[in-house]
Amino acid sequence: MEGFARVHESDMLARPDPTTFQILPWRGEGPATARMFCDILLPDGSPSFADPRHVLKRA
């Protein structure tokens, strides 16, 4: 039985893209909340073709 991902898809890295860092303004009072998008890489450091950001960069 196949698990959540195939073996070649299970080991990936998420590299944060600091240019996408944004503090979310609707948090209100209390600690701030932020977001940052990541590029998904294969273990050898090459881009994953399953990463929508990579697909859009190639378009």
N, C-alpha and C positions, 0 to 999 in steps of 0.2 A: 504494500500500500504506500502510495506516495504521500509525503508529508506536506508541510506548508509551502516548501519551495524545493525545486530540484537542486541537487548538490552543487552544480556550477552557478546557481543563483543565490546560494545561501550565504556566502561570504562576500560582503560588499562593505565599502567604506563611505561614510558621509563626511565630505569636506565642506565646512561652513564657508559661505561667501560673505565676507564682511561688508561688501557694498550693499547688501540687502538688509542689513540690520535696521530695525525700526522699533521704537518704543510705541506701544499701542496706546492711543489717547483715550480710549473709552473705559479704561480700568477704574478711574475715579480715585478715591482715597486709598491709602495703604501702599504697599510695595508696588513698584512699577512692573509691568509685564512687557516683554519684548519678543520679537520674532526674528529669525534669520533663516534664509533658505540655504540648502546644501546641494552640492553637486555629488552625485552618486558615482563612485569609482569601483572598479574591480580591484582585487588584491594587488595586482601588479601596477596600479596607479593609472591605468587607462580608463577613459570614460565608459560608463555602462550605456549600452544602447537602450536599456529599459528606463533610463532617466529622461523624463519629459523635457527637462531643461537642456540636456545635451541634444535631443532631437530638434528642439526649436533653434538652438545655436547653429545647427547645420543647415537649417532651411534658408 
